[in-house]
Amino acid sequence: MGRGRRLMHGHCERMDVPMKKQHIVLGVTGSIAVYKVADLTSRLVKAGYVVDVVMSKAAQEFVQPLTFQALTHRPVVTEMFTLHSEMAVEHIALAERADVLLIAPATANIIAKLRHGFADDMLSCTALATRAPIIIAPAMNDRMYENPVTQENIRVLQERGITFVGPGEGYLACGTMGRGRLTDVLDIYDAVKMVLGRRGDLAGRKIVVTAGGTEEPVDPVRCITNRSSGKMGYALAEAARDRGAEVHLITGPGSLRTPYGVRLTAVRTAREMLAAVEAATRDCDVLFMAAAVSDYRVAEAAQEKIKKSAGAPTLELVRNPDILASLTGDFVKVGFAAESQNLLANARAKLTSKGLSIIVANDITRAGSGFGTDTNEATLLFADGRQEDLPLMTKARLAHIILDRTADL
Ligand SMILES: Cc1cc2nc3c(=O)[nH]c(=O)nc-3n(C[C@H](O)[C@H](O)[C@H](O)COP(=O)(O)O)c2cc1C
């Protein structure tokens, strides 16, 4: 995984988005969920993608093409039989320029049409003509979704390699509860990044990432924990997914959204994390140990809530297992050191004692660095003695740089 492959992948170190503008053809069909896709479109455009929207006739009953035209700064395709000046044979031109075809929201009708190869409007023609990967985000009434014919259509399309994202479960516009609602637009956004990155420089690699703090119980209501938010680990998991890796994220308790397309194991204590990491690293290529694991636990947690009236309790603490040091196996280990003093000396000691290839050191006392923030200012220390000081940047960008350096190994 040398420099050549890294450049081919096209991630610029200065950005979290691809260098070359990638082209998304967004098919919008006639569901009430169209309004949610306006938000998705805005996110995609802000992230740097070129988005061409194709609307079915039914979709235009819900939202005017003007909405998408204003969001994408590009004409919206609504008709098959009008000539646009830019593209003479539009149904083929769109199909050819697409890096991905996303259909969101996708009606039961468009899913049925795609299954059978219909080409009676611009979107179905484009879908039939494109060689780009197709992602479908269905949205419909729960009975339409559960109908065996819809289920069969979805299964057949999945077998043909089409990615389905959602649908979600919950309140439906028709007033019922059930499965069929358009899934969270952030998941659709992530599915686009994941599918576009499938052939990235980490394709075929198995990566385990730990994130967040652990919780050691004191009694049924109290625990010993730390301030780690998990953001760095989650950013790494997402970045690796978007470069083609198969990612297993092992996380302590937290409130972060489960990243789409990543296998997630939730744990509480350091010992639970150790067990999960041991199992996950049996066949992995790289372990990123971004979790803040509690060094100590209470020797014996109380079975019942400790009452104030019993006086101040004395807690006896015992050492937790050292996860990094306990692991054996033929994979690259990358660790993290969050320190408030003697940063580099402490980090270098940890690099050596735990047999790491790289350690990411950050000084939690610096503004914008450390727990809970979306940014970090880190120094990378390598096993061969090299040191790389990085400026303050988003954790998403730092994640890509850490992956670049790991890939170089
Ligand atoms: C208010 C309203 C909401 C609708 N919502 C959906 C929906 O969420 N999913 C769906 O599959 N069809 C829904 N339909 C029906 C489709 O609009 C209809 O099947 C249409 O022919 C789909 O055409 P298209 O797939 O070309 O967009 C809805 C219809 C109405 C009147």
The ligand as an SDF file (V2000), in Angstrom:
LIG
                    3D

 31 33  0  0  0  0  0  0  0  0999 V2000
  -49.7070   11.6400   -0.7160 C   0  0  0  0  0  0  0  0  0  0  0  0
  -49.0450   10.4780   -1.3900 C   0  0  0  0  0  0  0  0  0  0  0  0
  -47.9620    9.9080   -0.8260 C   0  0  0  0  0  0  0  0  0  0  0  0
  -47.3170    8.8070   -1.4290 C   0  0  0  0  0  0  0  0  0  0  0  0
  -46.2450    8.2760   -0.8110 N   0  0  0  0  0  0  0  0  0  0  0  0
  -45.6680    7.1820   -1.3830 C   0  0  0  0  0  0  0  0  0  0  0  0
  -44.5530    6.5810   -0.7440 C   0  0  0  0  0  0  0  0  0  0  0  0
  -44.0620    7.0410    0.2920 O   0  0  0  0  0  0  0  0  0  0  0  0
  -44.0120    5.4950   -1.3250 N   0  0  0  0  0  0  0  0  0  0  0  0
  -44.5020    4.9540   -2.4740 C   0  0  0  0  0  0  0  0  0  0  0  0
  -43.9760    3.9470   -2.9200 O   0  0  0  0  0  0  0  0  0  0  0  0
  -45.5420    5.5340   -3.0980 N   0  0  0  0  0  0  0  0  0  0  0  0
  -46.1470    6.6210   -2.5840 C   0  0  0  0  0  0  0  0  0  0  0  0
  -47.2080    7.2020   -3.2160 N   0  0  0  0  0  0  0  0  0  0  0  0
  -47.6580    6.6370   -4.4990 C   0  0  0  0  0  0  0  0  0  0  0  0
  -46.7150    7.0220   -5.6380 C   0  0  0  0  0  0  0  0  0  0  0  0
  -46.5900    8.4180   -5.7320 O   0  0  0  0  0  0  0  0  0  0  0  0
  -47.2340    6.4180   -6.9400 C   0  0  0  0  0  0  0  0  0  0  0  0
  -47.0940    5.0150   -6.8740 O   0  0  0  0  0  0  0  0  0  0  0  0
  -46.5050    6.9520   -8.1610 C   0  0  0  0  0  0  0  0  0  0  0  0
  -47.0310    6.3110   -9.2980 O   0  0  0  0  0  0  0  0  0  0  0  0
  -45.0100    6.7200   -8.0980 C   0  0  0  0  0  0  0  0  0  0  0  0
  -44.3870    7.1250   -9.2780 O   0  0  0  0  0  0  0  0  0  0  0  0
  -42.8090    7.2180   -9.4050 P   0  0  0  0  0  0  0  0  0  0  0  0
  -42.2820    5.9540   -8.8940 O   0  0  0  0  0  0  0  0  0  0  0  0
  -42.5760    7.3840  -10.8500 O   0  0  0  0  0  0  0  0  0  0  0  0
  -42.3900    8.4250   -8.6450 O   0  0  0  0  0  0  0  0  0  0  0  0
  -47.8240    8.2900   -2.6440 C   0  0  0  0  0  0  0  0  0  0  0  0
  -48.9340    8.9100   -3.2350 C   0  0  0  0  0  0  0  0  0  0  0  0
  -49.5420    9.9740   -2.6190 C   0  0  0  0  0  0  0  0  0  0  0  0
  -50.7480   10.5930   -3.2730 C   0  0  0  0  0  0  0  0  0  0  0  0
  1  2  1  0
  2  3  1  0
  2 30  2  0
  3  4  2  0
  4  5  1  0
  4 28  1  0
  5  6  2  0
  6  7  1  0
  6 13  1  0
  7  8  2  0
  7  9  1  0
  9 10  1  0
 10 11  2  0
 10 12  1  0
 12 13  2  0
 13 14  1  0
 14 15  1  0
 14 28  1  0
 15 16  1  0
 16 17  1  0
 16 18  1  0
 18 19  1  0
 18 20  1  0
 20 21  1  0
 20 22  1  0
 22 23  1  0
 23 24  1  0
 24 25  2  0
 24 26  1  0
 24 27  1  0
 28 29  2  0
 29 30  1  0
 30 31  1  0
M  END
$$$$
